[in-house]
């Protein structure tokens, strides 16, 4: 499963002598006093460094989908915000055989939303490949 470490600042990725990821050094944060806008910004807690053992790190920092993906997907309808138009029940796009989910259809969201989209798309892809029939609805 996925473990969320809130108020955590990644410091460095750790690797072995073969270049494989083996962990990450992090620093705990706490919320500071509210600024003029009312936002409490995270501030580091000195000496709170800790290690997380992992064999994979996914760099998922951003606020929007990569525009290159949308521009390179010929035949896929794009909405006014630059995201793919899909059938939410099957994750099919307007181009036969192309399925989409996650940030490219809704913008920045949680990894849980993206994984959920992937599960729905996987079922639809299996049905599409097994049956040989179109799952697309009229857009």
matplotlib code that plots the C-alpha trace (Angstrom):
import matplotlib.pyplot as plt

x = [0.0, 0.8, 2.1, 1.6, 4.2, 2.7, 4.9, 7.9, 10.7, 12.7, 16.5, 18.1, 17.6, 19.9, 21.3, 23.5, 26.8, 24.8, 22.7, 19.5, 17.3, 17.4, 15.8, 15.3, 16.5, 13.8, 13.3, 10.1, 8.4, 5.9, 3.5, 4.7, 2.7, 0.1, 1.4, -0.5, -2.7, -3.5, -1.4, 0.7, 3.9, 5.9, 9.2, 11.9, 12.3, 16.1, 17.6, 14.4, 16.1, 14.9, 15.2, 12.5, 13.4, 12.1, 13.1, 11.3, 10.8, 8.2, 8.8, 5.3, 5.6, 3.7, 0.4, -0.7, -0.3, 2.6, 1.4, 3.6, 1.4, -1.8, -0.1, 1.3, -1.9, -3.4, -7.1, -7.7, -10.2, -8.7, -10.9, -10.5, -8.0, -5.8, -6.9, -8.1, -11.8, -12.8, -15.7, -15.3, -16.8, -14.2, -11.5, -11.7, -10.7, -12.2, -9.6, -10.2, -7.8, -6.5, -7.4, -6.4, -6.6, -4.9, -3.5, -4.0, -7.8, -8.4, -5.3, -3.3, -4.8, -3.8, -1.9, -5.0, -7.1, -4.6, -4.4, -8.2, -8.3, -5.7, -7.8, -10.9, -8.9, -7.3, -10.7, -11.8, -8.7, -9.1, -12.7, -11.7, -8.9, -10.9, -14.1, -12.6, -15.5, -15.4, -16.1, -16.3, -19.5, -20.3, -18.5]
y = [0.0, 3.7, 5.4, 9.2, 11.1, 14.5, 17.5, 15.7, 17.2, 14.8, 15.6, 13.0, 9.7, 6.9, 4.3, 1.2, 0.7, -0.5, 2.6, 1.1, 3.2, 1.8, 4.6, 8.3, 10.7, 13.0, 15.8, 16.4, 19.7, 21.6, 24.3, 27.8, 30.8, 32.1, 34.7, 37.7, 35.5, 33.2, 30.3, 28.4, 27.5, 24.4, 24.9, 22.3, 20.7, 20.7, 17.3, 15.4, 13.6, 10.1, 7.4, 5.7, 2.3, 2.1, 0.6, 3.2, 7.0, 8.7, 12.4, 13.6, 17.3, 19.5, 21.3, 20.2, 17.5, 17.7, 19.7, 17.7, 14.7, 16.5, 18.1, 14.8, 12.8, 13.3, 12.4, 12.8, 15.6, 18.1, 20.3, 24.0, 23.4, 21.1, 17.8, 14.7, 14.3, 10.8, 8.6, 8.4, 4.9, 3.3, 5.9, 5.8, 8.9, 10.1, 8.0, 4.3, 2.2, 5.1, 5.2, 7.9, 8.8, 10.8, 14.3, 14.2, 14.1, 16.1, 18.1, 17.8, 15.3, 12.5, 9.4, 7.5, 9.1, 8.2, 4.5, 4.4, 5.6, 3.0, 0.2, 1.3, 1.7, -1.8, -3.4, -1.5, -2.3, -6.0, -5.9, -4.0, -6.4, -9.5, -8.6, -6.6, -4.2, -0.5, 0.8, 4.5, 6.4, 9.4, 12.5]
z = [0.0, 0.1, 3.2, 3.4, 5.4, 5.8, 6.9, 5.6, 3.5, 1.3, 1.7, -0.5, -2.2, -1.0, -3.4, -3.3, -5.2, -8.2, -8.5, -7.1, -4.8, -1.2, 0.7, 1.3, 4.0, 5.2, 7.7, 9.8, 9.5, 11.6, 10.8, 11.7, 12.7, 10.2, 7.7, 6.5, 4.3, 7.2, 5.8, 8.2, 6.3, 7.1, 8.8, 9.4, 12.9, 13.5, 14.1, 13.1, 10.1, 9.5, 6.9, 4.9, 3.3, -0.3, -3.6, -5.7, -5.6, -7.8, -8.4, -8.5, -7.7, -10.0, -10.5, -14.0, -16.6, -18.9, -22.0, -24.3, -23.7, -24.7, -27.8, -29.0, -28.7, -32.1, -32.4, -28.7, -27.8, -25.3, -23.1, -22.4, -19.6, -21.8, -20.3, -22.2, -22.5, -21.4, -20.5, -16.8, -16.6, -18.9, -19.1, -22.9, -24.9, -28.2, -30.0, -30.3, -28.1, -26.1, -22.4, -19.9, -16.2, -13.5, -14.0, -17.8, -17.3, -14.1, -13.3, -10.2, -7.7, -5.3, -6.2, -4.9, -7.6, -10.3, -9.0, -9.0, -12.6, -13.5, -12.0, -14.0, -17.2, -16.7, -16.5, -19.6, -21.5, -20.7, -21.9, -25.1, -25.9, -25.0, -26.9, -29.8, -29.6, -29.0, -25.6, -26.7, -26.3, -28.4, -27.2]

ax = plt.figure().add_subplot(projection="3d")
ax.plot(x, y, z, "-o")
ax.set_aspect("equal")
plt.show()
